[in-house]
Amino acid sequence: MVNPAPHTRFLTVPRHRSLKQLSPWQRLCNKLIGRVRSAVERTFSILKRRYGFSRMRYRGLKANAFHLDLAVIAHNLRTAAALAR
């Protein structure tokens, strides 16, 4: 696989395979990255399930970007209201 950004590195560590155990360093990396990954993946799953972003609704990038902005604003307001309780 070709790295699209040659000056960066991939931040994913391989998963445990049945024949190969992860090294302690790889386990630590997965644990640290997993905390951030879970928050990001949770947000995307909410956008897909609750706000219908599994498919795009409009034609054109501008209209879909506007729709995404509105959905993200709604998600942020809902999250802020839940934290304020």
MDAnalysis code that builds the backbone (N, CA, C; Angstrom):
import MDAnalysis as mda
import numpy as np

u = mda.Universe.empty(255, n_residues=85, atom_resindex=np.repeat(np.arange(85), 3), trajectory=True)
u.add_TopologyAttr("name", ["N", "CA", "C"] * 85)
u.add_TopologyAttr("resid", np.arange(1, 86))
u.add_TopologyAttr("resname", ["MET", "VAL", "ASN", "PRO", "ALA", "PRO", "HIS", "THR", "ARG", "PHE", "LEU", "THR", "VAL", "PRO", "ARG", "HIS", "ARG", "SER", "LEU", "LYS", "GLN", "LEU", "SER", "PRO", "TRP", "GLN", "ARG", "LEU", "CYS", "ASN", "LYS", "LEU", "ILE", "GLY", "ARG", "VAL", "ARG", "SER", "ALA", "VAL", "GLU", "ARG", "THR", "PHE", "SER", "ILE", "LEU", "LYS", "ARG", "ARG", "TYR", "GLY", "PHE", "SER", "ARG", "MET", "ARG", "TYR", "ARG", "GLY", "LEU", "LYS", "ALA", "ASN", "ALA", "PHE", "HIS", "LEU", "ASP", "LEU", "ALA", "VAL", "ILE", "ALA", "HIS", "ASN", "LEU", "ARG", "THR", "ALA", "ALA", "ALA", "LEU", "ALA", "ARG"])
u.atoms.positions = np.array([
    [0.846, -1.179, 0.000],
    [0.000, 0.000, 0.000],
    [0.884, 1.232, 0.000],
    [0.572, 2.179, -0.849],
    [1.355, 3.396, -0.972],
    [0.839, 4.414, 0.028],
    [1.748, 5.036, 0.745],
    [1.380, 6.063, 1.709],
    [1.078, 7.352, 0.948],
    [-0.160, 7.906, 1.057],
    [-0.490, 9.110, 0.310],
    [0.253, 10.346, 0.811],
    [0.667, 10.347, 2.041],
    [1.439, 11.452, 2.603],
    [2.790, 10.878, 3.028],
    [3.827, 11.024, 2.206],
    [5.085, 10.316, 2.468],
    [5.808, 10.764, 3.734],
    [5.521, 11.946, 4.255],
    [6.231, 12.420, 5.442],
    [5.508, 12.083, 6.733],
    [4.428, 11.339, 6.631],
    [3.713, 10.897, 7.825],
    [3.876, 9.398, 7.948],
    [3.395, 8.875, 9.058],
    [3.449, 7.434, 9.235],
    [2.077, 6.954, 9.653],
    [1.805, 5.710, 9.402],
    [0.519, 5.150, 9.778],
    [0.487, 4.978, 11.297],
    [-0.633, 5.354, 11.904],
    [-0.748, 5.295, 13.355],
    [-1.480, 4.054, 13.832],
    [-1.799, 3.174, 12.929],
    [-2.481, 1.964, 13.354],
    [-1.467, 0.864, 13.590],
    [-1.702, 0.118, 14.622],
    [-0.844, -1.003, 14.969],
    [-1.600, -2.261, 14.584],
    [-0.928, -3.264, 14.059],
    [-1.634, -4.475, 13.640],
    [-2.397, -5.127, 14.776],
    [-3.515, -5.751, 14.402],
    [-4.308, -6.471, 15.396],
    [-3.651, -7.799, 15.716],
    [-4.103, -8.375, 16.806],
    [-3.627, -9.692, 17.212],
    [-4.149, -10.731, 16.229],
    [-3.283, -11.521, 15.716],
    [-3.663, -12.642, 14.848],
    [-3.556, -13.922, 15.669],
    [-4.187, -14.944, 15.216],
    [-4.231, -16.169, 16.011],
    [-2.846, -16.787, 16.212],
    [-1.938, -16.578, 15.272],
    [-0.619, -17.193, 15.393],
    [0.453, -16.231, 15.897],
    [0.133, -14.949, 15.976],
    [1.166, -13.971, 16.306],
    [0.678, -13.065, 17.436],
    [1.386, -13.034, 18.528],
    [1.037, -12.172, 19.649],
    [1.621, -10.781, 19.414],
    [0.937, -9.764, 19.932],
    [1.452, -8.404, 19.821],
    [2.546, -8.190, 20.853],
    [3.493, -7.353, 20.495],
    [4.553, -7.014, 21.439],
    [3.982, -6.063, 22.495],
    [4.644, -5.902, 23.625],
    [4.160, -4.958, 24.643],
    [4.051, -3.532, 24.119],
    [4.970, -3.130, 23.239],
    [4.915, -1.785, 22.669],
    [3.665, -1.630, 21.801],
    [3.343, -2.652, 21.005],
    [2.161, -2.591, 20.156],
    [0.880, -2.577, 20.980],
    [0.856, -3.328, 22.081],
    [-0.312, -3.304, 22.963],
    [-0.511, -1.930, 23.577],
    [0.591, -1.292, 23.996],
    [0.504, 0.051, 24.571],
    [0.008, 1.054, 23.539],
    [0.533, 0.973, 22.312],
    [0.083, 1.882, 21.248],
    [-1.400, 1.696, 20.966],
    [-1.844, 0.461, 20.872],
    [-3.269, 0.203, 20.629],
    [-4.133, 0.749, 21.754],
    [-3.665, 0.638, 22.970],
    [-4.434, 1.133, 24.112],
    [-4.539, 2.658, 24.092],
    [-3.431, 3.336, 23.778],
    [-3.440, 4.792, 23.741],
    [-4.234, 5.333, 22.558],
    [-4.066, 4.728, 21.393],
    [-4.781, 5.176, 20.211],
    [-6.263, 4.830, 20.332],
    [-6.568, 3.736, 20.997],
    [-7.949, 3.294, 21.130],
    [-8.828, 4.280, 21.864],
    [-8.280, 5.007, 22.795],
    [-9.076, 6.002, 23.526],
    [-9.552, 7.103, 22.597],
    [-8.656, 7.601, 21.771],
    [-9.025, 8.649, 20.819],
    [-9.922, 8.075, 19.731],
    [-9.566, 6.902, 19.251],
    [-10.329, 6.283, 18.171],
    [-11.767, 6.031, 18.588],
    [-11.992, 5.616, 19.826],
    [-13.359, 5.312, 20.258],
    [-14.228, 6.567, 20.262],
    [-13.667, 7.706, 20.678],
    [-14.438, 8.945, 20.682],
    [-14.780, 9.385, 19.265],
    [-13.826, 9.270, 18.374],
    [-14.060, 9.679, 16.991],
    [-15.051, 8.747, 16.315],
    [-14.880, 7.451, 16.489],
    [-15.777, 6.485, 15.863],
    [-17.190, 6.606, 16.418],
    [-17.330, 6.928, 17.690],
    [-18.653, 7.111, 18.280],
    [-19.375, 8.284, 17.616],
    [-18.644, 9.375, 17.386],
    [-19.246, 10.540, 16.737],
    [-19.703, 10.210, 15.327],
    [-18.864, 9.492, 14.580],
    [-19.250, 9.133, 13.221],
    [-20.434, 8.169, 13.215],
    [-20.492, 7.261, 14.160],
    [-21.630, 6.337, 14.195],
    [-22.924, 7.071, 14.518],
    [-22.867, 8.069, 15.386],
    [-24.059, 8.867, 15.694],
    [-24.506, 9.646, 14.470],
    [-23.528, 10.240, 13.760],
    [-23.890, 10.971, 12.548],
    [-24.523, 10.050, 11.514],
    [-24.040, 8.828, 11.421],
    [-24.587, 7.910, 10.438],
    [-25.961, 7.393, 10.848],
    [-26.123, 7.019, 12.105],
    [-27.392, 6.428, 12.539],
    [-28.467, 7.477, 12.779],
    [-28.162, 8.486, 13.576],
    [-29.181, 9.438, 14.006],
    [-29.496, 10.482, 12.938],
    [-28.473, 10.912, 12.187],
    [-28.678, 11.994, 11.234],
    [-28.644, 11.530, 9.783],
    [-28.588, 10.236, 9.548],
    [-28.744, 9.694, 8.211],
    [-27.589, 9.946, 7.261],
    [-26.362, 9.891, 7.739],
    [-25.227, 10.146, 6.872],
    [-24.564, 8.879, 6.348],
    [-25.328, 7.805, 6.256],
    [-24.747, 6.624, 5.632],
    [-24.699, 6.810, 4.117],
    [-25.581, 7.668, 3.595],
    [-25.549, 8.065, 2.183],
    [-25.763, 9.562, 2.102],
    [-25.276, 10.153, 1.043],
    [-25.456, 11.590, 0.853],
    [-26.833, 11.855, 0.263],
    [-27.427, 12.944, 0.655],
    [-28.783, 13.253, 0.246],
    [-28.838, 14.143, -0.987],
    [-27.907, 15.036, -1.125],
    [-27.969, 16.037, -2.183],
    [-26.899, 15.780, -3.233],
    [-27.070, 16.403, -4.393],
    [-26.042, 16.363, -5.426],
    [-25.136, 17.559, -5.231],
    [-23.867, 17.336, -5.340],
    [-22.921, 18.438, -5.242],
    [-22.283, 18.521, -3.871],
    [-21.051, 18.946, -3.889],
    [-20.275, 19.027, -2.657],
    [-20.771, 20.128, -1.732],
    [-21.180, 21.259, -2.298],
    [-21.576, 22.412, -1.487],
    [-22.825, 22.109, -0.643],
    [-23.814, 21.498, -1.255],
    [-25.054, 21.189, -0.533],
    [-24.815, 20.131, 0.537],
    [-24.026, 19.116, 0.213],
    [-23.745, 18.076, 1.201],
    [-22.877, 18.604, 2.337],
    [-21.953, 19.511, 2.039],
    [-21.138, 20.111, 3.096],
    [-22.013, 20.934, 4.037],
    [-22.976, 21.663, 3.482],
    [-23.888, 22.443, 4.311],
    [-24.735, 21.532, 5.190],
    [-25.223, 20.426, 4.624],
    [-26.017, 19.472, 5.388],
    [-25.182, 18.846, 6.511],
    [-23.934, 18.531, 6.218],
    [-23.043, 17.984, 7.241],
    [-22.799, 19.012, 8.341],
    [-22.601, 20.276, 7.965],
    [-22.405, 21.326, 8.978],
    [-23.609, 21.418, 9.917],
    [-24.805, 21.365, 9.362],
    [-26.008, 21.420, 10.198],
    [-26.110, 20.215, 11.121],
    [-25.767, 19.045, 10.622],
    [-25.825, 17.842, 11.448],
    [-24.797, 17.892, 12.574],
    [-23.605, 18.400, 12.270],
    [-22.574, 18.506, 13.305],
    [-22.968, 19.533, 14.356],
    [-23.577, 20.640, 13.929],
    [-24.061, 21.635, 14.895],
    [-25.134, 21.024, 15.795],
    [-26.057, 20.265, 15.202],
    [-27.104, 19.610, 15.999],
    [-26.496, 18.617, 16.981],
    [-25.493, 17.869, 16.535],
    [-24.828, 16.910, 17.424],
    [-24.124, 17.628, 18.575],
    [-23.443, 18.725, 18.267],
    [-22.748, 19.475, 19.317],
    [-23.729, 20.080, 20.314],
    [-24.852, 20.597, 19.841],
    [-25.866, 21.146, 20.755],
    [-26.454, 20.054, 21.640],
    [-26.701, 18.908, 21.055],
    [-27.247, 17.797, 21.844],
    [-26.247, 17.325, 22.890],
    [-24.967, 17.264, 22.516],
    [-23.924, 16.859, 23.463],
    [-23.768, 17.884, 24.577],
    [-23.803, 19.173, 24.221],
    [-23.685, 20.233, 25.234],
    [-24.864, 20.204, 26.201],
    [-26.065, 19.950, 25.690],
    [-27.232, 19.874, 26.558],
    [-27.137, 18.680, 27.508],
    [-26.611, 17.589, 27.024],
    [-26.452, 16.406, 27.891],
    [-25.405, 16.650, 28.967],
    [-24.353, 17.383, 28.627],
    [-23.321, 17.679, 29.620],
    [-23.790, 18.711, 30.644],
    [-24.721, 19.580, 30.258],
    [-25.214, 20.615, 31.157],
    [-26.158, 20.061, 32.204],
    [-26.731, 18.889, 31.956],
    [-27.665, 18.312, 32.928],
    [-26.975, 17.891, 34.179],
])
